[in-house]
Amino acid sequence: MIHDSGNRILDRMEASFGRLALPQILRWIAGFQAMSWGLSLFSREYLEFIAFDRGAILSGQVWRLFSWVLSPVFEGQSPIAIFIVLIALMFMFFISDSLENHWGAFRLNVYVVSTILLLAIAGFLPMHPVFLGILNGTFYSVIFLAFAALFPNHIIHLMMIIPIKAKWLGWANILLLLATVLRSDFWVALAVLIGMTPYLLTFVPAFVSGARQSSEAAVRRHKFQKSASSEGEAFHECESCGATDVTHPDRDFRVTADGRELCNVCRDALAYKK
């Protein structure tokens, strides 16, 4: 019910504001992240200029409400850093195309922008500044978990070598989030929960509905099998050889004068003996 209502609301919003959606929004974010990494090689201050800073935002630097998501996934200029940045860029492009092909540009925009805004709001919670990095980690989790939920059986080659289904990486991602929350204080846990809200609203109702339908289908299947089994019970059974109208449908079963139910084969054998 909630999922259907949400879809109807999004349909109406798309009819009115769909033209405002930015196509390939995740590609743009990934591209700016790569650019930020390149600029950070020349100016370390650049990363500080776009980082989430509560005091700076309250003093008027409102761009930090959004710019923090453009921070690179990895810093440094070693070959390993370059490799990680390139892999992250390619993977984000792939996820962007998959999600946009499935949802369309408008719905993907709603999902991404609402996640960024909610995480920005969560950044004002009274948690220690050292934990503000959880904002970026939660954003990547929300994006990837959407992909894992929509394409659970897609094979991803971990480290470009090990094949593993997206759903298992999704579960690993959830476990890492839980571990982070359990090691942190209440405000960090609340920040993660707030940031996960778009994912929870999008997928949990569908998961619950699917589980309920599977349970109902299992009950119906059990009733059907029980009914079929009952219908397959024998009505006639020969007291001599044990044959039934189910195991030997070609035989004729009759009750003899002495009250015994016999099949025609046993009746003939009995008559022969006499």
HUJO-V745190 format. One record per residue. N is the residue number from 0. OMEGA is omega in whole degrees, 0 to 359 (999 if undefined). NEAR is the number of other C-alpha atoms within 12 Angstrom. Layout:
n=[N N]
omega=[OMEGA OMEGA]
near=[NEAR NEAR]
This chain:
n=[0 1 2 3 4 5 6 7 8 9 10 11 12 13 14 15 16 17 18 19 20 21 22 23 24 25 26 27 28 29 30 31 32 33 34 35 36 37 38 39 40 41 42 43 44 45 46 47 48 49 50 51 52 53 54 55 56 57 58 59 60 61 62 63 64 65 66 67 68 69 70 71 72 73 74 75 76 77 78 79 80 81 82 83 84 85 86 87 88 89 90 91 92 93 94 95 96 97 98 99 100 101 102 103 104 105 106 107 108 109 110 111 112 113 114 115 116 117 118 119 120 121 122 123 124 125 126 127 128 129 130 131 132 133 134 135 136 137 138 139 140 141 142 143 144 145 146 147 148 149 150 151 152 153 154 155 156 157 158 159 160 161 162 163 164 165 166 167 168 169 170 171 172 173 174 175 176 177 178 179 180 181 182 183 184 185 186 187 188 189 190 191 192 193 194 195 196 197 198 199 200 201 202 203 204 205 206 207 208 209 210 211 212 213 214 215 216 217 218 219 220 221 222 223 224 225 226 227 228 229 230 231 232 233 234 235 236 237 238 239 240 241 242 243 244 245 246 247 248 249 250 251 252 253 254 255 256 257 258 259 260 261 262 263 264 265 266 267 268 269 270 271 272 273]
omega=[180 181 179 179 178 178 179 178 179 178 179 178 180 178 183 188 183 181 181 183 178 179 176 184 180 174 178 180 180 178 179 175 177 178 179 177 179 179 181 177 181 182 179 181 181 180 177 181 182 183 177 181 185 181 181 179 181 178 174 181 188 181 181 175 182 190 182 182 180 178 183 181 182 181 180 183 177 177 179 179 179 180 181 180 180 179 179 179 181 182 178 176 181 179 179 181 182 181 182 177 181 186 192 185 186 182 177 176 180 182 184 184 179 177 180 182 180 177 176 176 180 180 179 175 184 176 182 182 181 181 182 176 178 179 180 181 179 178 179 179 181 180 183 181 175 178 181 180 182 183 188 185 178 182 176 180 181 185 178 183 190 178 180 181 183 183 179 174 177 178 177 178 179 179 177 177 179 179 178 180 182 179 185 180 185 186 176 178 179 179 178 180 179 180 181 185 178 178 182 180 183 191 184 177 179 178 180 179 179 179 179 179 178 179 179 178 179 178 179 180 179 178 179 180 178 178 180 179 179 180 182 178 183 176 179 176 180 181 182 184 179 178 178 178 176 181 181 184 181 183 180 183 179 178 182 182 180 175 179 177 183 174 183 179 180 177 179 180 179 178 180 180 179 999]
near=[12 18 20 16 15 19 20 14 17 24 19 15 19 22 15 13 18 20 15 16 23 22 24 28 31 38 30 22 34 31 28 26 33 33 25 33 34 26 24 25 21 14 14 18 14 21 30 20 25 30 33 37 32 27 16 18 23 14 11 12 19 20 22 30 32 31 29 38 39 38 37 38 35 30 25 23 17 13 12 13 20 21 20 23 30 24 22 31 28 21 28 32 26 23 34 34 23 27 33 31 18 18 27 25 29 31 35 37 35 32 35 42 28 27 39 39 30 31 39 36 27 34 39 28 24 19 23 19 19 14 29 32 29 37 45 33 31 42 44 38 35 41 43 38 34 40 38 31 30 26 22 20 17 21 19 25 15 16 13 15 9 11 15 21 21 26 23 24 29 29 21 19 25 27 16 19 31 20 16 24 22 16 14 21 18 18 24 34 29 30 39 46 31 31 37 38 29 34 36 25 26 34 27 21 21 23 19 18 17 15 14 14 14 14 14 14 14 14 14 14 14 14 14 14 14 14 13 12 13 13 12 16 15 18 18 25 27 29 21 21 19 20 25 27 23 21 18 20 17 13 22 22 30 24 19 19 9 8 10 17 26 30 30 28 24 26 25 18 14 15 12 9 8 7]
